Amino acid sequence: MKNIAVFASGRGTNFSAIIKAARKGIIKADLSLLVCDNAHAGAIARARRAGIKVALIKKEDLPRKRDFENKIIQHLEENKIDLIVLAGFMRLLSAEFVAKYKNRILNIHPALLPSFKGSQAIKDAFNYGTKVTGVTVHFVDEKTDHGPIILQEAVKIKQGDTLESLEKRIHKVEHRLYPQAIKLFLEGRLKIRGRKVENNLIISK
C-alpha cells in the first residue's frame, strides 16, 4: 500500500474529504502524514482526530527555504512517502523540491487553469464576470499553477451568486474531484506525455 502525505496550512476541508474517501475505500492508501506550516491550522485537529501523524514545520523556525524544505524531506523519507497531495498549502515549493518528487505531487486549484492562477482564483473569476469557472487538479511542476492537468470540472456562475455562494459550490466540487484524481494516480492510470495526461477528463455540470 502506498503512503500519502498531505500538505495543508489552513482549515483542511480538502484534507477532510481525502480522509473520508480513504475510510470509504475510494482511496486505497495509507494517509501517513500531514505536513503543516501553521500551528493554528484546523487541519492539525482533523489529522489528530483521524490518528494521522503531524509534522509541524514552521517557516519562522527555519527561515532559509533550503532548511525548511530539507526538514520536510526528512519527514517524507522517514515515512516512505510515495505521493504528496497539496491541500491549501500556502508555501511555494522550490524547483529542486519539485524535481526530487517529479510527477508525485498533486495540487488542486479553484479555477479552470490556465485561467485565474494564484491564491485569489475564486474572487478573481467572480470579479472578472466570467460565466464559467471551476476546479482543476494537476501535477505540480516548477511553475505556479502550471503542471499537467489531471481532472477539471466546470462550475457555472449563476445570476444572483455571491462570492460566498460560489465558494461553497466550488469547494463541494473540490471535495469530490480531488479523491477521484488521487484514485487515478494510485491505480497507475495517469500517464504523462509532455504537458498532457492520458485519461484526462473534463466534466461539465
C-alpha atoms as one frame of an Amber mdcrd trajectory, in Angstrom:
protein
   0.000   0.000   0.000   1.301   3.432  -0.945   1.886   6.176   1.608   0.424
   9.657   1.150   1.494  12.930   2.748  -0.986  15.805   2.686   0.396  19.362
   2.907  -2.010  21.947   4.374  -1.822  25.369   6.002  -5.446  26.158   6.841
  -8.801  24.647   7.734  -8.128  21.390   5.929 -11.515  20.796   4.307  -9.945
  19.067   1.290  -7.827  17.069   3.725 -11.036  16.005   5.475 -12.551  14.924
   2.134  -9.454  12.826   1.441  -9.709  11.197   4.877 -13.369  10.318   4.231
 -12.526   8.879   0.798  -9.828   6.694   2.358 -12.244   5.433   5.015 -14.754
   4.531   2.282 -12.085   2.646   0.328 -12.181   5.060  -2.616  -8.552   5.909
  -1.898  -6.641   2.718  -1.201  -3.559   4.109   0.504  -2.200   4.963   3.916
  -2.642   8.616   4.860   0.676   8.567   6.664   1.456  12.210   7.321   0.152
  15.758   7.475   2.799  18.387   6.783   1.719  21.767   8.132   3.460  25.134
   8.494   0.831  26.774  10.718   0.410  25.815  14.369  -3.149  27.191  14.360
  -4.348  25.341  11.252  -7.606  23.434  11.560  -6.015  20.647   9.524  -3.933
  19.658  12.565  -7.026  18.903  14.660  -8.504  16.918  11.761  -5.315  14.856
  11.484  -5.209  14.125  15.191  -8.864  13.049  15.254  -8.083  10.668  12.379
  -4.916   9.318  14.011  -2.651  10.742  11.293   0.872  11.788  12.194   1.540
  15.539  12.066   4.817  17.211  11.082   4.540  20.865  12.117   7.336  22.748
  10.357   7.159  26.490  10.860   8.919  28.801   8.413   9.833  31.204  11.225
  11.884  28.424  12.852  13.658  27.694   9.561  13.805  30.980   7.629  16.088
  29.632   4.906  13.945  27.914   2.263  16.521  25.140   1.806  16.460  24.292
   5.519  12.658  24.430   5.610  12.326  22.028   2.687  15.106  19.748   3.932
  13.150  19.322   7.158  10.066  18.390   5.167  12.079  15.920   3.097  13.385
  14.332   6.285   9.805  13.612   7.408   8.808  12.370   3.943  11.698   9.931
   3.829  11.110   8.705   7.383   7.515   7.898   6.434   8.389   6.426   2.999
   6.003   8.782   1.196   5.002   7.847  -2.352   2.622  10.719  -3.130   2.376
  14.339  -1.941  -1.049  15.965  -2.025  -1.178  19.754  -1.639  -4.428  20.819
   0.024  -4.229  24.525   0.719  -0.500  24.594   1.455   0.458  28.268   1.330
   4.180  27.891   0.629   5.664  27.763  -2.842   7.884  24.727  -3.283  11.289
  25.206  -4.885  12.156  23.795  -8.299  14.651  21.500  -6.567  11.983  20.073
  -4.258   9.568  19.557  -7.143  12.260  17.837  -9.210  13.012  15.450  -6.349
   9.356  14.344  -6.302   8.663  14.777 -10.018   5.205  13.574 -11.057   4.461
  12.659  -7.432   2.981  15.986  -6.268  -0.675  16.845  -6.881  -2.403  20.183
  -6.359  -5.989  21.405  -6.527  -6.857  24.864  -7.834 -10.286  26.570  -7.637
 -10.468  27.676 -11.281 -10.172  26.199 -14.759  -6.447  26.516 -15.390  -4.752
  28.165 -17.161  -7.305  30.874 -16.289  -7.200  32.659 -12.933  -3.948  31.453
 -11.473  -2.925  32.491  -7.976  -4.246  32.401  -4.436  -7.404  34.504  -5.088
  -8.753  32.470  -8.005 -12.401  32.316  -6.918 -12.547  36.029  -6.164 -10.698
  36.890  -9.376 -13.102  34.849 -11.524 -16.129  36.295  -9.738 -14.941  39.891
 -10.085 -13.984  39.407 -13.730 -17.563  38.468 -14.528 -16.861  35.196 -16.315
 -19.874  32.914 -16.756 -17.989  29.691 -16.007 -15.183  28.867 -13.615 -14.392
  25.563 -11.958 -11.827  23.278 -10.370  -8.553  21.817 -11.653  -6.428  19.006
 -10.249  -2.946  18.932 -11.724   0.576  17.666 -11.284   2.918  20.246  -9.792
   5.876  21.445 -11.819   8.400  24.253 -11.284   5.894  26.970 -12.269   2.950
  28.134 -10.162  -0.431  26.591 -11.111   1.059  25.213 -14.300   1.670  21.452
 -14.316  -0.110  18.816 -16.459  -3.854  18.735 -15.804  -5.414  15.539 -14.446
  -9.080  16.483 -13.985 -11.200  19.577 -14.479 -14.823  20.296 -13.698 -16.728
  23.400 -14.735 -18.841  25.416 -12.292 -21.278  27.957 -13.713 -21.510  31.350
 -12.058 -25.239  31.855 -11.625 -27.191  35.074 -11.753 -27.529  36.234  -8.181
 -24.430  34.381  -6.989 -22.400  35.981  -4.243 -18.731  35.276  -3.724 -19.683
  33.150  -0.715 -22.255  31.045  -2.599 -19.802  30.483  -5.442 -17.081  29.464
  -2.997 -19.391  26.886  -1.402 -20.197  25.266  -4.760 -16.566  25.223  -5.825
 -15.454  23.675  -2.533 -18.107  20.989  -2.919 -16.665  20.092  -6.334 -13.130
  20.130  -4.919 -14.064  17.647  -2.209 -15.370  15.215  -4.832 -12.817  15.745
  -7.589  -9.610  15.524  -5.543 -10.210  11.973  -4.257 -11.020  10.911  -7.840
  -7.672  12.232  -9.077  -5.780  10.593  -6.214  -7.530   7.317  -7.011  -6.442
   7.540 -10.652  -2.847   8.137  -9.568  -2.840   5.199  -7.159  -4.292   2.912
  -9.813  -1.488   3.856 -12.204  -3.955   5.292 -14.709  -2.220   8.636 -15.231
   0.389   8.709 -17.977   2.150  11.985 -18.669   3.076  12.747 -22.274   4.849
  16.110 -22.308   2.306  18.571 -20.859  -0.628  16.167 -21.335  -2.037  13.499
 -19.053  -3.712  10.471 -20.608  -7.160   9.693 -19.158  -7.633  13.443 -18.765
 -11.334  14.190 -18.286 -13.215  17.495 -18.420 -16.501  17.101 -16.587 -19.232
  19.690 -17.162 -22.075  20.203 -14.725
